[in-house]
Amino acid sequence: MKKLYSLLIAISLCAGARAQHVAPFKTGDRVVFVGNSITDGGHYHSYIWLYYMTHFPDRRITCYNAGIGGDVIGQIATRFDADVLAKKPTVLTLTWGMNDTGYFEWYQKDAQDFIDKRLQGSFATYATVVDKLKKHPDIRTILIGSSPYDETTKFTTKNIYPHKSEALEKVINYQKQSAKDNHWGFVDFYHPMDAINKHMQLTDSAFSLTPNDRIHPDNDGHLVMAYLFLKAQGLNNLPVADVSINAAGKKLVKAVNCSVLNLSSTAKSLSFSYLAKSLPYPLDTISRGWGNHMKQSDALKVVPFNDEFNQEVLTVKNLKKGSYDLLIDGEKMGTWEASAFDKGVNLAEITTTPQYQQAIQIRELNEERWDIERRLRNYMWMEYDFLKDKGMLYNDSNAAMDSVKKAAVKNIFVNGNKDNYSRARYKSVRDAWQKEIDVLINQIYAINKPTTHHIQIIATK
């Protein structure tokens, strides 16, 4: 595991060399994540926000999903004013290219020439988006190089589009240069995720961070994306808290991002009051989202997220040899040897601590928010990917509903969104959903403040 982490840390450093520095979000930021289905149905932006919710409880920001499944840059450009700028972003992230680089087109004659010409059109259209953003210098723009298309995994022989990954890399290199030219931020998902895939496939040919269709990351892939983004923001190695106590001298040696008061000890115990300024990040152990099979926590197999972003370390030096119970607010968290306390115990990996339990509530509220927001994004898909071409954009009339019902008979995508649209076409319903989201966000920021806990370390004999 250490060898793997060393390799992946090197990969991350390589990614850092490709990425321009991206400033962290600040209080009041309205961050709009723009993209295709990887953004639309994905979790990376939700995971990024959850990190801010827990690590910076007083730094309130708002994040918006502005992805639509299937979009190429031309479709993003079409909806840019009404769906993106209308959200009044102070920060905007933009990723595109997966759909621009084609699928079945790779099997036709002269596929490479066809895709090359398509990309030239995509780059020309992207230039119109750049022009729009230049008119809004108040918006801090961050380009994101797409997660990779995995041609090499052996989990299936289907959906292999030869040379698609090469075309996607061309788009990402173009985006990187554009970010440099415009003094924007750039975060590269493609190269480090591709490197992880290929390294893991050396011993497991079926491994992939996009295991369902080679295109869409599963929950673990989305945490890798969040990890790379947060790392680009320079937020790695900021501890939840770091406490060090010298038991022999009954002395507090260190208290980083927290306060420690009322330190006392006896021959067999040590106790103190502890107030951190952050909460641990509550890694999800449930597979979320339609079609996903992996868990967010599975990402720990390939990136050192806990090591870099989730350290709540309690170190106690010079305890007498033996085993000790750790109690928080009177509840036993576990038993460790004195040698383990001497090295440091990461409380963020103990899911039963009261602070972790508090963070779980934030995670579940955030997941509920994400789920409701998905209904609004599915509505936007119907508007821009179906009704717009019929001249019925934002019509939402009975005639529009009839068109949806008729098309749903043969179009599986329309059929999948039909029921959601039957409700979302009513503005009062959409407004109610947004109010639910606002209530959830307010509740998150009401309960995400760390509280004081009483910690005891007691000898078992």
C-alpha positions in Angstrom: 0.0 0.0 0.0 2.8 2.4 0.8 4.4 1.8 -2.6 1.1 2.4 -4.3 0.6 5.7 -2.3 4.1 6.7 -3.2 3.4 6.2 -6.9 0.1 8.1 -6.7 1.6 10.9 -4.8 4.1 11.2 -7.6 1.2 11.1 -10.1 -0.5 13.9 -8.2 2.7 15.9 -8.2 2.9 15.4 -12.0 -0.7 16.6 -12.2 0.2 19.6 -10.1 2.9 20.4 -12.7 0.2 20.4 -15.4 -2.2 22.5 -13.4 -2.1 26.2 -12.7 -2.7 27.1 -9.1 -6.3 27.5 -8.2 -7.2 29.7 -5.3 -9.5 28.3 -2.6 -13.1 29.4 -2.5 -13.9 32.2 -0.2 -16.9 33.2 1.9 -19.9 34.1 -0.2 -18.6 32.5 -3.4 -21.2 31.2 -5.8 -19.5 28.4 -7.6 -21.1 27.1 -10.8 -19.8 23.8 -12.2 -20.5 23.6 -15.9 -20.1 20.5 -18.0 -21.7 17.4 -19.5 -23.2 14.2 -17.9 -20.0 13.7 -15.8 -20.9 16.9 -14.0 -24.7 16.6 -14.4 -25.1 13.2 -12.8 -21.8 13.1 -10.9 -20.7 13.8 -7.4 -17.3 15.5 -7.6 -18.7 19.0 -7.0 -20.8 17.7 -4.2 -17.8 16.1 -2.6 -15.8 19.3 -3.0 -18.6 21.3 -1.3 -18.8 18.7 1.5 -15.1 19.2 2.2 -15.8 23.0 2.6 -18.9 22.3 4.7 -16.9 20.2 7.2 -13.4 21.7 7.1 -14.4 25.4 6.8 -17.7 25.5 8.8 -17.7 29.3 8.9 -16.8 29.8 5.2 -20.2 29.6 3.7 -20.2 29.1 -0.1 -22.9 27.9 -2.6 -22.2 25.4 -5.3 -24.4 24.8 -8.4 -24.6 21.9 -10.8 -24.8 23.3 -14.3 -24.1 20.1 -16.2 -26.4 18.5 -18.8 -25.9 15.0 -20.0 -24.7 14.6 -23.6 -23.6 18.2 -24.1 -20.9 19.2 -26.5 -19.4 22.7 -26.2 -21.9 24.0 -28.7 -24.8 23.0 -26.5 -23.1 24.6 -23.5 -22.6 27.8 -25.5 -26.3 27.8 -26.4 -27.5 27.6 -22.7 -24.6 29.7 -21.3 -26.6 32.8 -20.6 -29.9 31.4 -19.4 -28.5 28.4 -17.5 -25.0 29.4 -16.3 -24.6 33.2 -16.1 -28.2 33.4 -14.7 -26.9 31.7 -11.6 -24.6 34.8 -11.0 -21.4 32.9 -10.4 -18.4 34.5 -8.7 -16.5 31.3 -9.7 -17.1 29.2 -12.7 -15.6 25.8 -13.6 -15.9 24.5 -17.1 -15.2 21.0 -18.5 -16.1 19.7 -21.9 -14.8 17.4 -24.6 -16.0 13.8 -23.8 -18.9 14.1 -26.2 -17.1 16.4 -28.7 -14.6 13.6 -29.4 -17.2 11.2 -30.7 -18.3 7.6 -30.2 -19.5 5.4 -33.0 -18.0 7.9 -35.4 -14.7 6.2 -34.7 -15.8 3.2 -36.7 -16.6 5.0 -39.9 -14.2 5.5 -42.8 -11.8 8.4 -42.4 -12.8 8.7 -38.7 -9.7 10.6 -37.7 -10.3 13.3 -40.3 -13.9 13.5 -39.3 -13.1 14.0 -35.6 -10.3 16.4 -36.4 -12.8 18.6 -38.3 -15.4 18.3 -35.6 -12.8 19.4 -33.0 -11.9 22.5 -35.1 -15.6 23.4 -35.0 -15.7 22.8 -31.2 -12.7 25.0 -30.7 -14.3 27.8 -32.7 -17.5 27.5 -30.7 -15.5 27.4 -27.4 -14.0 30.7 -28.5 -17.5 32.3 -28.3 -17.7 31.1 -24.7 -14.3 32.6 -24.0 -15.6 35.9 -25.4 -18.7 35.7 -23.1 -16.4 35.1 -20.0 -14.1 37.9 -21.0 -17.1 40.3 -20.6 -17.4 39.1 -17.0 -14.0 39.7 -15.5 -15.6 39.5 -12.1 -16.1 35.8 -12.6 -13.1 33.7 -11.7 -12.8 31.0 -14.3 -11.3 27.5 -13.8 -11.1 25.1 -16.7 -11.1 21.4 -15.8 -9.5 18.8 -18.1 -12.1 16.0 -18.3 -11.8 12.7 -16.6 -10.5 10.1 -19.1 -12.1 7.8 -21.5 -10.6 4.3 -20.6 -9.7 2.4 -23.7 -7.5 -0.1 -21.9 -9.6 -1.7 -19.2 -10.7 -5.3 -19.9 -13.9 -5.3 -17.8 -15.8 -5.6 -21.1 -15.0 -5.7 -24.8 -17.8 -3.3 -25.6 -17.7 0.5 -26.1 -14.1 0.6 -27.3 -13.7 3.7 -29.5 -10.1 3.5 -30.7 -8.2 6.8 -30.6 -11.0 8.6 -28.7 -8.7 9.0 -25.7 -6.0 10.6 -27.9 -8.6 13.1 -29.3 -9.8 13.9 -25.7 -6.2 14.6 -24.7 -5.9 17.1 -27.6 -8.9 18.9 -26.2 -7.4 19.0 -22.7 -4.1 20.3 -24.0 -6.1 23.0 -25.9 -8.0 23.9 -22.7 -4.8 24.1 -20.7 -3.3 26.5 -23.2 -6.5 28.6 -23.2 -6.4 28.8 -19.4 -2.8 30.0 -19.6 -3.6 32.6 -22.3 -6.5 34.0 -20.3 -4.9 33.8 -16.9 -7.5 31.3 -15.7 -7.1 28.4 -13.4 -6.7 24.9 -14.8 -7.2 21.5 -13.1 -6.2 18.3 -14.9 -8.3 15.3 -14.1 -7.4 13.4 -17.2 -3.7 12.6 -16.8 -3.6 11.6 -13.1 -6.8 9.5 -13.5 -5.4 7.8 -16.6 -2.2 7.1 -14.8 -4.1 5.5 -11.9 -6.1 3.3 -14.3 -3.1 2.1 -16.2 -1.1 1.4 -13.0 -3.9 -0.6 -11.4 -4.5 -2.5 -14.6 -1.0 -3.9 -14.4 -2.4 -6.3 -11.7 -6.1 -6.1 -12.3 -6.9 -5.8 -16.0 -10.6 -5.1 -15.2 -9.9 -2.1 -13.0 -11.2 1.3 -14.0 -12.3 4.6 -12.4 -15.0 4.6 -15.1 -16.1 0.9 -14.7 -19.6 1.0 -16.2 -19.1 2.4 -19.7 -15.5 3.6 -19.9 -16.8 7.2 -19.8 -18.6 8.0 -16.5 -16.6 7.8 -13.2 -18.2 5.9 -10.4 -18.3 7.3 -6.8 -14.7 6.4 -6.2 -13.7 8.2 -9.4 -15.6 11.3 -8.3 -13.7 11.4 -5.0 -10.5 11.1 -7.0 -11.6 14.1 -9.0 -12.5 16.0 -5.8 -9.1 15.1 -4.4 -7.3 16.5 -7.4 -9.4 19.7 -7.4 -8.8 20.3 -3.6 -5.1 19.5 -4.1 -4.9 22.1 -6.9 -6.4 24.6 -4.4 -3.5 23.9 -2.0 -5.8 22.5 0.7 -4.0 19.3 1.2 -2.2 18.8 4.6 -4.6 21.2 6.4 -5.4 19.1 9.5 -8.9 18.8 10.9 -6.9 19.1 14.2 -3.5 18.0 15.5 -3.1 17.6 19.2 0.1 16.4 20.9 0.4 15.9 24.7 3.3 14.9 26.9 1.8 12.6 29.5 4.9 12.5 31.6 5.0 16.3 31.9 1.3 16.8 31.9 1.9 19.4 29.2 0.2 20.4 26.0 2.8 20.3 23.3 0.7 21.2 20.2 -2.8 22.2 19.4 -3.3 23.0 15.6 -6.7 24.1 14.4 -8.2 23.4 17.8 -8.1 24.4 21.4 -7.3 22.1 24.4 -8.3 23.1 27.9 -8.5 21.7 31.4 -5.7 19.2 30.8 -5.4 16.9 33.9 -4.0 13.5 34.6 -3.7 10.8 37.2 -1.4 7.7 37.3 -3.8 5.8 35.0 -5.7 8.5 33.1 -5.5 11.7 31.1 -8.4 14.0 30.3 -9.0 17.3 28.6 -11.6 19.5 26.8 -11.3 19.6 23.1 -12.7 22.0 20.5 -11.7 21.6 16.9 -12.2 24.3 14.2 -13.1 21.7 11.6 -15.1 18.4 11.4 -13.7 15.2 9.9 -14.7 14.4 6.3 -17.4 11.7 6.4 -16.5 9.2 3.7 -19.5 7.5 2.2 -19.7 3.8 2.3 -22.8 3.5 0.2 -23.0 3.4 -3.5 -24.9 6.4 -4.7 -26.4 7.4 -8.0 -28.1 5.5 -10.8 -26.0 2.8 -12.3 -23.1 3.1 -9.8 -21.6 0.2 -8.0 -18.6 1.6 -6.2 -18.5 3.6 -2.9 -16.8 6.9 -2.3 -14.6 5.2 0.3 -13.2 2.8 -2.4 -11.1 5.7 -3.6 -8.9 5.2 -0.6 -7.4 2.3 -2.5 -5.9 4.6 -5.1 -5.4 8.1 -3.5 -4.3 9.0 0.0 -7.3 11.2 0.7 -7.3 10.5 4.4 -3.6 11.1 4.7 -3.8 14.5 3.0 -7.3 15.8 3.8 -8.7 14.0 6.8 -6.2 14.1 9.7 -7.6 14.6 13.2 -4.6 13.3 15.1 -4.3 12.8 18.8 -0.8 12.1 19.9 0.1 11.3 23.5 3.8 10.8 24.3 5.3 9.0 27.3 2.3 7.0 28.4 3.3 4.1 30.5 3.5 0.9 28.6 0.1 -0.9 28.3 -3.3 -0.5 26.6 -5.7 2.4 27.0 -9.3 3.1 26.3 -10.2 6.3 24.5 -13.5 7.8 25.6 -15.2 10.9 24.1 -18.0 12.4 26.0 -18.1 9.2 28.1 -18.4 6.8 25.2 -15.7 4.3 24.4 -14.2 4.8 21.0 -11.7 1.9 21.2 -8.6 0.6 22.8 -5.0 1.3 21.7 -1.6 0.5 23.0 0.6 3.3 24.4 2.8 2.9 21.3 -0.1 3.7 19.1 -0.8 6.9 21.0 2.9 7.7 20.8 2.7 7.6 17.0 -0.7 9.4 16.9 -4.3 8.1 16.5 -6.3 9.6 13.6 -9.7 10.3 15.1 -11.1 11.1 11.6 -10.9 7.3 10.8 -13.2 6.5 13.8 -16.7 6.7 12.5 -18.3 6.5 16.0 -16.8 9.7 17.4 -19.4 12.4 18.1 -17.7 14.8 15.7 -17.8 12.2 12.9 -21.4 11.4 13.6 -22.1 15.2 13.3 -20.3 15.2 10.0 -22.4 12.2 8.7 -25.6 14.3 9.2 -24.0 17.0 7.0 -23.2 14.4 4.4 -26.7 13.0 4.3 -28.3 16.5 4.1 -25.9 17.3 1.3 -26.9 14.1 -0.5 -30.5 15.0 -0.2 -29.7 18.4 -1.7 -27.8 16.8 -4.5 -30.7 14.5 -5.2 -33.2 17.3 -5.5 -30.9 19.4 -7.6 -30.7 16.4 -10.0 -34.5 16.8 -10.7 -33.8 20.4 -11.7 -31.0 19.3 -14.0 -33.1 16.6 -15.6 -35.7 19.3 -16.3 -33.0 21.4 -18.0 -31.9 18.3 -20.1 -35.5 18.0 -21.4 -35.6 21.7 -22.2 -32.3 21.9 -24.1 -31.8 18.4 -25.5 -35.3 17.8 -26.6 -37.8 20.7 -26.5 -35.4 23.3 -27.9 -35.1 21.5 -31.2 -38.9 21.5 -31.5 -39.1 25.2 -30.9 -40.7 24.7 -27.5 -37.9 25.8 -25.2 -39.4 26.8 -21.8 -42.9 26.3 -23.3 -43.9 23.7 -20.7 -47.4 23.6 -22.1 -49.7 20.6 -22.6 -48.5 20.5 -26.1 -44.9 20.2 -24.9 -46.0 17.4 -22.6 -47.7 15.7 -25.5 -44.5 15.9 -27.5 -42.5 14.3 -24.7 -45.0 11.5 -24.3 -45.0 10.8 -28.1 -41.2 10.8 -28.3 -40.8 8.7 -25.1 -42.2 5.6 -27.0 -38.9 5.3 -29.0 -36.4 7.6 -27.3 -35.1 6.0 -24.1 -33.6 9.2 -22.8 -36.8 11.1 -23.2 -38.7 8.2 -21.6 -36.3 8.2 -18.7 -37.0 11.9 -18.0 -40.7 11.9 -18.8 -42.0 11.5 -15.3 -39.7 14.1 -13.9 -40.7 16.5 -16.6 -44.4 15.9 -15.9 -43.8 17.6 -12.5 -40.9 19.9 -13.3 -42.7 21.7 -16.1 -44.7 23.5 -13.4 -42.8 26.5 -12.1 -44.4 26.2 -8.7 -43.0 22.7 -8.3 -39.5 23.8 -9.4 -39.7 26.7 -7.0 -40.7 24.4 -4.2 -37.7 22.1 -5.0 -35.4 25.1 -4.9 -36.8 26.1 -1.5 -36.2 22.6 -0.2 -32.6 22.9 -1.4 -32.3 26.3 0.4 -33.7 24.8 3.6 -31.2 21.9 3.4 -28.2 24.3 2.9 -29.4 26.5 5.8 -29.7 23.4 8.0 -26.2 22.2 7.0 -24.6 25.6 8.0 -26.6 25.6 11.2 -25.3 22.2 12.4 -21.8 22.1 11.0 -20.1 24.0 13.8 -17.8 21.9 15.9 -18.6 21.6 19.6 -16.5 21.0 22.7 -15.9 17.3 23.6 -14.5 15.7 26.8 -11.7 13.3 26.0 -10.4 10.7 28.4 -7.5 8.2 28.0 -7.7 5.5 30.6 -5.5 2.6 31.3 -7.3 -0.7 31.0 -5.5 -2.2 34.0 
